[in-house]
Amino acid sequence: MRKFEVAPPSKYTPELREEAVQIALRSSKTISETARELELNPETLRGWVKKYQKQNEPAAGAPLTLDERARLKEQDRRIRELEMENAFLKKCAAYFAKDPR
């Protein structure tokens, strides 16, 4: 008969894990850099982040809510506006670059 060992209790509380994941997700640094700053093993933090992302990802193919549709429409409008401004600025830069004053 096999003897099963009971895993030792985790030395990290759920609150610490949650806070570390949130810091890692909000940070512009890599997970390894964030883990070093928090004095954690990078692979441990990476595993927590992956688990969090898997549990909190939106259902694939789920219809967008009314708020999400409105936000998406507004973002599309803003992107078009910024692309037009960018094109205008490129034309201005080209004009002034060739103008020998």
N, CA, C and O atoms as a GROMACS GRO file, in nm:
protein
  404
    1MET      N    1   0.084  -0.117   0.000
    1MET     CA    2   0.000   0.000   0.000
    1MET      C    3   0.089   0.124   0.000
    1MET      O    4   0.187   0.132   0.073
    2ARG      N    5   0.052   0.224  -0.085
    2ARG     CA    6   0.130   0.347  -0.094
    2ARG      C    7   0.096   0.441   0.020
    2ARG      O    8  -0.018   0.451   0.064
    3LYS      N    9   0.198   0.505   0.065
    3LYS     CA   10   0.178   0.603   0.171
    3LYS      C   11   0.178   0.742   0.107
    3LYS      O   12   0.274   0.778   0.039
    4PHE      N   13   0.074   0.818   0.128
    4PHE     CA   14   0.065   0.953   0.074
    4PHE      C   15   0.110   1.052   0.179
    4PHE      O   16   0.068   1.047   0.295
    5GLU      N   17   0.197   1.142   0.136
    5GLU     CA   18   0.243   1.245   0.227
    5GLU      C   19   0.152   1.367   0.214
    5GLU      O   20   0.104   1.400   0.106
    6VAL      N   21   0.130   1.429   0.325
    6VAL     CA   22   0.050   1.552   0.326
    6VAL      C   23   0.143   1.668   0.296
    6VAL      O   24   0.250   1.680   0.356
    7ALA      N   25   0.103   1.751   0.202
    7ALA     CA   26   0.186   1.866   0.166
    7ALA      C   27   0.193   1.962   0.283
    7ALA      O   28   0.094   1.986   0.352
    8PRO      N   29   0.312   2.018   0.306
    8PRO     CA   30   0.323   2.115   0.416
    8PRO      C   31   0.242   2.241   0.384
    8PRO      O   32   0.224   2.275   0.267
    9PRO      N   33   0.195   2.308   0.485
    9PRO     CA   34   0.118   2.429   0.459
    9PRO      C   35   0.205   2.532   0.386
    9PRO      O   36   0.326   2.542   0.410
   10SER      N   37   0.143   2.609   0.298
   10SER     CA   38   0.215   2.708   0.221
   10SER      C   39   0.267   2.817   0.313
   10SER      O   40   0.201   2.857   0.409
   11LYS      N   41   0.388   2.865   0.282
   11LYS     CA   42   0.443   2.973   0.364
   11LYS      C   43   0.395   3.109   0.317
   11LYS      O   44   0.428   3.212   0.375
   12TYR      N   45   0.315   3.109   0.210
   12TYR     CA   46   0.260   3.233   0.156
   12TYR      C   47   0.109   3.236   0.178
   12TYR      O   48   0.038   3.142   0.141
   13THR      N   49   0.062   3.343   0.237
   13THR     CA   50  -0.081   3.356   0.260
   13THR      C   51  -0.151   3.391   0.128
   13THR      O   52  -0.088   3.445   0.038
   14PRO      N   53  -0.280   3.361   0.118
   14PRO     CA   54  -0.355   3.398  -0.003
   14PRO      C   55  -0.351   3.549  -0.029
   14PRO      O   56  -0.349   3.592  -0.144
   15GLU      N   57  -0.351   3.627   0.077
   15GLU     CA   58  -0.347   3.772   0.062
   15GLU      C   59  -0.214   3.816   0.000
   15GLU      O   60  -0.212   3.903  -0.087
   16LEU      N   61  -0.104   3.756   0.046
   16LEU     CA   62   0.027   3.789  -0.010
   16LEU      C   63   0.034   3.749  -0.157
   16LEU      O   64   0.086   3.825  -0.239
   17ARG      N   65  -0.018   3.633  -0.189
   17ARG     CA   66  -0.019   3.588  -0.329
   17ARG      C   67  -0.097   3.686  -0.416
   17ARG      O   68  -0.050   3.726  -0.523
   18GLU      N   69  -0.216   3.725  -0.371
   18GLU     CA   70  -0.300   3.816  -0.448
   18GLU      C   71  -0.231   3.950  -0.468
   18GLU      O   72  -0.232   4.005  -0.579
   19GLU      N   73  -0.171   4.001  -0.363
   19GLU     CA   74  -0.103   4.130  -0.373
   19GLU      C   75   0.017   4.121  -0.467
   19GLU      O   76   0.040   4.212  -0.547
   20ALA      N   77   0.094   4.012  -0.459
   20ALA     CA   78   0.209   3.994  -0.546
   20ALA      C   79   0.166   3.985  -0.693
   20ALA      O   80   0.232   4.042  -0.780
   21VAL      N   81   0.058   3.915  -0.719
   21VAL     CA   82   0.006   3.902  -0.856
   21VAL      C   83  -0.036   4.038  -0.909
   21VAL      O   84  -0.005   4.074  -1.022
   22GLN      N   85  -0.108   4.115  -0.827
   22GLN     CA   86  -0.153   4.248  -0.870
   22GLN      C   87  -0.035   4.340  -0.898
   22GLN      O   88  -0.037   4.416  -0.995
   23ILE      N   89   0.068   4.334  -0.815
   23ILE     CA   90   0.188   4.414  -0.837
   23ILE      C   91   0.254   4.373  -0.968
   23ILE      O   92   0.294   4.458  -1.047
   24ALA      N   93   0.265   4.243  -0.991
   24ALA     CA   94   0.329   4.193  -1.113
   24ALA      C   95   0.252   4.233  -1.238
   24ALA      O   96   0.312   4.268  -1.340
   25LEU      N   97   0.119   4.230  -1.231
   25LEU     CA   98   0.037   4.265  -1.346
   25LEU      C   99   0.039   4.414  -1.375
   25LEU      O  100   0.032   4.455  -1.491
   26ARG      N  101   0.047   4.497  -1.272
   26ARG     CA  102   0.047   4.642  -1.291
   26ARG      C  103   0.185   4.697  -1.326
   26ARG      O  104   0.196   4.806  -1.383
   27SER      N  105   0.289   4.623  -1.293
   27SER     CA  106   0.425   4.671  -1.313
   27SER      C  107   0.466   4.665  -1.459
   27SER      O  108   0.420   4.578  -1.534
   28SER      N  109   0.551   4.757  -1.498
   28SER     CA  110   0.607   4.753  -1.634
   28SER      C  111   0.731   4.664  -1.638
   28SER      O  112   0.788   4.642  -1.744
   29LYS      N  113   0.771   4.614  -1.523
   29LYS     CA  114   0.888   4.527  -1.514
   29LYS      C  115   0.850   4.382  -1.545
   29LYS      O  116   0.732   4.345  -1.545
   30THR      N  117   0.950   4.301  -1.570
   30THR     CA  118   0.926   4.159  -1.595
   30THR      C  119   0.886   4.091  -1.464
   30THR      O  120   0.904   4.145  -1.355
   31ILE      N  121   0.831   3.973  -1.478
   31ILE     CA  122   0.793   3.897  -1.358
   31ILE      C  123   0.917   3.864  -1.276
   31ILE      O  124   0.913   3.867  -1.153
   32SER      N  125   1.026   3.833  -1.343
   32SER     CA  126   1.150   3.801  -1.271
   32SER      C  127   1.198   3.920  -1.189
   32SER      O  128   1.238   3.904  -1.073
   33GLU      N  129   1.196   4.040  -1.248
   33GLU     CA  130   1.239   4.159  -1.175
   33GLU      C  131   1.146   4.187  -1.057
   33GLU      O  132   1.191   4.219  -0.948
   34THR      N  133   1.017   4.175  -1.081
   34THR     CA  134   0.919   4.197  -0.975
   34THR      C  135   0.938   4.096  -0.863
   34THR      O  136   0.933   4.131  -0.745
   35ALA      N  137   0.960   3.971  -0.900
   35ALA     CA  138   0.980   3.865  -0.799
   35ALA      C  139   1.103   3.895  -0.714
   35ALA      O  140   1.100   3.879  -0.592
   36ARG      N  141   1.212   3.939  -0.779
   36ARG     CA  142   1.332   3.972  -0.705
   36ARG      C  143   1.305   4.083  -0.604
   36ARG      O  144   1.350   4.076  -0.489
   37GLU      N  145   1.231   4.186  -0.646
   37GLU     CA  146   1.199   4.297  -0.556
   37GLU      C  147   1.114   4.251  -0.438
   37GLU      O  148   1.128   4.301  -0.327
   38LEU      N  149   1.024   4.154  -0.463
   38LEU     CA  150   0.937   4.103  -0.358
   38LEU      C  151   1.000   3.987  -0.282
   38LEU      O  152   0.939   3.929  -0.192
   39GLU      N  153   1.124   3.954  -0.319
   39GLU     CA  154   1.198   3.844  -0.257
   39GLU      C  155   1.123   3.711  -0.270
   39GLU      O  156   1.108   3.636  -0.174
   40LEU      N  157   1.076   3.685  -0.394
   40LEU     CA  158   1.007   3.560  -0.426
   40LEU      C  159   1.083   3.489  -0.537
   40LEU      O  160   1.161   3.551  -0.610
   41ASN      N  161   1.061   3.360  -0.548
   41ASN     CA  162   1.115   3.285  -0.660
   41ASN      C  163   1.038   3.327  -0.784
   41ASN      O  164   0.915   3.326  -0.783
   42PRO      N  165   1.108   3.363  -0.893
   42PRO     CA  166   1.038   3.406  -1.014
   42PRO      C  167   0.938   3.304  -1.068
   42PRO      O  168   0.831   3.342  -1.115
   43GLU      N  169   0.971   3.176  -1.061
   43GLU     CA  170   0.881   3.073  -1.111
   43GLU      C  171   0.756   3.060  -1.024
   43GLU      O  172   0.648   3.028  -1.074
   44THR      N  173   0.771   3.086  -0.896
   44THR     CA  174   0.655   3.084  -0.807
   44THR      C  175   0.559   3.196  -0.845
   44THR      O  176   0.438   3.173  -0.860
   45LEU      N  177   0.613   3.317  -0.861
   45LEU     CA  178   0.528   3.430  -0.899
   45LEU      C  179   0.468   3.409  -1.038
   45LEU      O  180   0.351   3.440  -1.060
   46ARG      N  181   0.547   3.356  -1.130
   46ARG     CA  182   0.497   3.330  -1.265
   46ARG      C  183   0.379   3.233  -1.261
   46ARG      O  184   0.280   3.252  -1.332
   47GLY      N  185   0.389   3.131  -1.179
   47GLY     CA  186   0.280   3.034  -1.164
   47GLY      C  187   0.155   3.098  -1.106
   47GLY      O  188   0.044   3.070  -1.152
   48TRP      N  189   0.172   3.184  -1.006
   48TRP     CA  190   0.057   3.254  -0.948
   48TRP      C  191  -0.010   3.343  -1.052
   48TRP      O  192  -0.133   3.348  -1.059
   49VAL      N  193   0.071   3.413  -1.133
   49VAL     CA  194   0.015   3.503  -1.235
   49VAL      C  195  -0.062   3.423  -1.339
   49VAL      O  196  -0.173   3.461  -1.378
   50LYS      N  197  -0.004   3.312  -1.384
   50LYS     CA  198  -0.072   3.229  -1.485
   50LYS      C  199  -0.204   3.175  -1.430
   50LYS      O  200  -0.306   3.174  -1.500
   51LYS      N  201  -0.202   3.131  -1.305
   51LYS     CA  202  -0.324   3.078  -1.244
   51LYS      C  203  -0.429   3.188  -1.233
   51LYS      O  204  -0.547   3.164  -1.262
   52TYR      N  205  -0.388   3.306  -1.193
   52TYR     CA  206  -0.482   3.419  -1.182
   52TYR      C  207  -0.541   3.453  -1.318
   52TYR      O  208  -0.662   3.471  -1.331
   53GLN      N  209  -0.456   3.461  -1.420
   53GLN     CA  210  -0.504   3.495  -1.554
   53GLN      C  211  -0.599   3.389  -1.608
   53GLN      O  212  -0.699   3.421  -1.673
   54LYS      N  213  -0.569   3.263  -1.581
   54LYS     CA  214  -0.656   3.155  -1.628
   54LYS      C  215  -0.793   3.161  -1.560
   54LYS      O  216  -0.896   3.139  -1.624
   55GLN      N  217  -0.794   3.192  -1.432
   55GLN     CA  218  -0.919   3.198  -1.358
   55GLN      C  219  -1.001   3.323  -1.392
   55GLN      O  220  -1.123   3.322  -1.380
   56ASN      N  221  -0.934   3.429  -1.435
   56ASN     CA  222  -1.002   3.556  -1.457
   56ASN      C  223  -1.015   3.595  -1.603
   56ASN      O  224  -1.053   3.708  -1.633
   57GLU      N  225  -0.984   3.504  -1.695
   57GLU     CA  226  -0.999   3.539  -1.836
   57GLU      C  227  -1.146   3.534  -1.874
   57GLU      O  228  -1.221   3.449  -1.826
   58PRO      N  229  -1.188   3.625  -1.961
   58PRO     CA  230  -1.328   3.623  -2.003
   58PRO      C  231  -1.359   3.498  -2.083
   58PRO      O  232  -1.272   3.443  -2.151
   59ALA      N  233  -1.480   3.454  -2.075
   59ALA     CA  234  -1.522   3.334  -2.148
   59ALA      C  235  -1.507   3.358  -2.298
   59ALA      O  236  -1.552   3.461  -2.350
   60ALA      N  237  -1.445   3.265  -2.366
   60ALA     CA  238  -1.423   3.279  -2.510
   60ALA      C  239  -1.557   3.277  -2.583
   60ALA      O  240  -1.641   3.190  -2.558
   61GLY      N  241  -1.575   3.373  -2.671
   61GLY     CA  242  -1.697   3.378  -2.749
   61GLY      C  243  -1.816   3.435  -2.676
   61GLY      O  244  -1.927   3.436  -2.730
   62ALA      N  245  -1.796   3.483  -2.555
   62ALA     CA  246  -1.907   3.542  -2.480
   62ALA      C  247  -1.944   3.675  -2.544
   62ALA      O  248  -1.855   3.752  -2.582
   63PRO      N  249  -2.072   3.704  -2.557
   63PRO     CA  250  -2.112   3.830  -2.618
   63PRO      C  251  -2.070   3.949  -2.532
   63PRO      O  252  -2.065   3.940  -2.409
   64LEU      N  253  -2.040   4.061  -2.598
   64LEU     CA  254  -2.000   4.181  -2.527
   64LEU      C  255  -2.121   4.246  -2.460
   64LEU      O  256  -2.232   4.244  -2.513
   65THR      N  257  -2.097   4.302  -2.345
   65THR     CA  258  -2.204   4.374  -2.277
   65THR      C  259  -2.223   4.509  -2.346
   65THR      O  260  -2.142   4.549  -2.428
   66LEU      N  261  -2.330   4.576  -2.312
   66LEU     CA  262  -2.359   4.706  -2.370
   66LEU      C  263  -2.248   4.807  -2.339
   66LEU      O  264  -2.209   4.885  -2.426
   67ASP      N  265  -2.198   4.804  -2.216
   67ASP     CA  266  -2.088   4.893  -2.178
   67ASP      C  267  -1.962   4.863  -2.258
   67ASP      O  268  -1.892   4.954  -2.303
   68GLU      N  269  -1.932   4.735  -2.274
   68GLU     CA  270  -1.813   4.696  -2.350
   68GLU      C  271  -1.824   4.739  -2.496
   68GLU      O  272  -1.727   4.785  -2.556
   69ARG      N  273  -1.942   4.725  -2.553
   69ARG     CA  274  -1.962   4.768  -2.692
   69ARG      C  275  -1.944   4.918  -2.706
   69ARG      O  276  -1.881   4.964  -2.802
   70ALA      N  277  -1.998   4.994  -2.612
   70ALA     CA  278  -1.986   5.139  -2.616
   70ALA      C  279  -1.840   5.180  -2.602
   70ALA      O  280  -1.792   5.269  -2.673
   71ARG      N  281  -1.768   5.115  -2.511
   71ARG     CA  282  -1.626   5.145  -2.492
   71ARG      C  283  -1.546   5.111  -2.616
   71ARG      O  284  -1.457   5.186  -2.656
   72LEU      N  285  -1.576   4.998  -2.677
   72LEU     CA  286  -1.507   4.956  -2.799
   72LEU      C  287  -1.534   5.054  -2.913
   72LEU      O  288  -1.442   5.090  -2.987
   73LYS      N  289  -1.658   5.097  -2.927
   73LYS     CA  290  -1.692   5.193  -3.031
   73LYS      C  291  -1.617   5.325  -3.009
   73LYS      O  292  -1.565   5.383  -3.104
   74GLU      N  293  -1.612   5.371  -2.885
   74GLU     CA  294  -1.540   5.494  -2.852
   74GLU      C  295  -1.390   5.479  -2.880
   74GLU      O  296  -1.328   5.572  -2.931
   75GLN      N  297  -1.334   5.365  -2.849
   75GLN     CA  298  -1.192   5.342  -2.875
   75GLN      C  299  -1.164   5.338  -3.025
   75GLN      O  300  -1.062   5.392  -3.070
   76ASP      N  301  -1.252   5.277  -3.103
   76ASP     CA  302  -1.237   5.275  -3.248
   76ASP      C  303  -1.240   5.418  -3.305
   76ASP      O  304  -1.160   5.453  -3.391
   77ARG      N  305  -1.334   5.499  -3.255
   77ARG     CA  306  -1.343   5.638  -3.300
   77ARG      C  307  -1.214   5.714  -3.267
   77ARG      O  308  -1.162   5.789  -3.350
   78ARG      N  309  -1.165   5.694  -3.145
   78ARG     CA  310  -1.043   5.762  -3.101
   78ARG      C  311  -0.922   5.718  -3.184
   78ARG      O  312  -0.837   5.800  -3.217
   79ILE      N  313  -0.915   5.591  -3.218
   79ILE     CA  314  -0.804   5.540  -3.301
   79ILE      C  315  -0.808   5.606  -3.438
   79ILE      O  316  -0.705   5.650  -3.489
   80ARG      N  317  -0.927   5.613  -3.499
   80ARG     CA  318  -0.939   5.678  -3.630
   80ARG      C  319  -0.894   5.824  -3.622
   80ARG      O  320  -0.822   5.873  -3.710
   81GLU      N  321  -0.936   5.893  -3.517
   81GLU     CA  322  -0.900   6.033  -3.498
   81GLU      C  323  -0.748   6.049  -3.484
   81GLU      O  324  -0.689   6.138  -3.545
   82LEU      N  325  -0.686   5.964  -3.404
   82LEU     CA  326  -0.541   5.971  -3.385
   82LEU      C  327  -0.465   5.937  -3.512
   82LEU      O  328  -0.361   5.998  -3.540
   83GLU      N  329  -0.515   5.842  -3.590
   83GLU     CA  330  -0.451   5.808  -3.717
   83GLU      C  331  -0.457   5.925  -3.814
   83GLU      O  332  -0.361   5.950  -3.886
   84MET      N  333  -0.570   5.998  -3.816
   84MET     CA  334  -0.580   6.116  -3.903
   84MET      C  335  -0.484   6.225  -3.856
   84MET      O  336  -0.418   6.288  -3.939
   85GLU      N  337  -0.475   6.248  -3.727
   85GLU     CA  338  -0.382   6.348  -3.674
   85GLU      C  339  -0.239   6.309  -3.707
   85GLU      O  340  -0.158   6.395  -3.743
   86ASN      N  341  -0.207   6.182  -3.694
   86ASN     CA  342  -0.072   6.133  -3.723
   86ASN      C  343  -0.038   6.155  -3.870
   86ASN      O  344   0.073   6.198  -3.902
   87ALA      N  345  -0.132   6.124  -3.960
   87ALA     CA  346  -0.108   6.143  -4.103
   87ALA      C  347  -0.085   6.291  -4.132
   87ALA      O  348   0.004   6.325  -4.211
   88PHE      N  349  -0.163   6.379  -4.070
   88PHE     CA  350  -0.148   6.523  -4.090
   88PHE      C  351  -0.009   6.569  -4.044
   88PHE      O  352   0.057   6.646  -4.113
   89LEU      N  353   0.033   6.523  -3.927
   89LEU     CA  354   0.164   6.562  -3.875
   89LEU      C  355   0.278   6.512  -3.963
   89LEU      O  356   0.380   6.580  -3.979
   90LYS      N  357   0.262   6.393  -4.021
   90LYS     CA  358   0.364   6.342  -4.112
   90LYS      C  359   0.374   6.431  -4.236
   90LYS      O  360   0.484   6.459  -4.283
   91LYS      N  361   0.260   6.475  -4.287
   91LYS     CA  362   0.259   6.564  -4.403
   91LYS      C  363   0.325   6.698  -4.369
   91LYS      O  364   0.401   6.752  -4.449
   92CYS      N  365   0.295   6.749  -4.251
   92CYS     CA  366   0.357   6.874  -4.208
   92CYS      C  367   0.508   6.859  -4.195
   92CYS      O  368   0.584   6.946  -4.238
   93ALA      N  369   0.550   6.752  -4.136
   93ALA     CA  370   0.694   6.728  -4.120
   93ALA      C  371   0.762   6.717  -4.256
   93ALA      O  372   0.872   6.770  -4.274
   94ALA      N  373   0.699   6.649  -4.350
   94ALA     CA  374   0.757   6.636  -4.484
   94ALA      C  375   0.764   6.772  -4.552
   94ALA      O  376   0.862   6.803  -4.619
   95TYR      N  377   0.662   6.853  -4.536
   95TYR     CA  378   0.659   6.986  -4.598
   95TYR      C  379   0.772   7.073  -4.544
   95TYR      O  380   0.845   7.135  -4.620
   96PHE      N  381   0.786   7.076  -4.411
   96PHE     CA  382   0.889   7.162  -4.352
   96PHE      C  383   1.030   7.105  -4.374
   96PHE      O  384   1.127   7.180  -4.374
   97ALA      N  385   1.041   6.976  -4.391
   97ALA     CA  386   1.172   6.917  -4.416
   97ALA      C  387   1.224   6.955  -4.554
   97ALA      O  388   1.345   6.967  -4.572
   98LYS      N  389   1.136   6.973  -4.651
   98LYS     CA  390   1.181   7.006  -4.788
   98LYS      C  391   1.184   7.156  -4.814
   98LYS      O  392   1.240   7.199  -4.914
   99ASP      N  393   1.125   7.237  -4.727
   99ASP     CA  394   1.117   7.381  -4.747
   99ASP      C  395   1.251   7.447  -4.712
   99ASP      O  396   1.287   7.455  -4.594
  100PRO      N  397   1.326   7.494  -4.814
  100PRO     CA  398   1.457   7.556  -4.784
  100PRO      C  399   1.438   7.705  -4.753
  100PRO      O  400   1.428   7.786  -4.844
  101ARG      N  401   1.432   7.739  -4.630
  101ARG     CA  402   1.408   7.880  -4.591
  101ARG      C  403   1.529   7.960  -4.613
  101ARG      O  404   1.529   8.080  -4.586
   0.00000   0.00000   0.00000
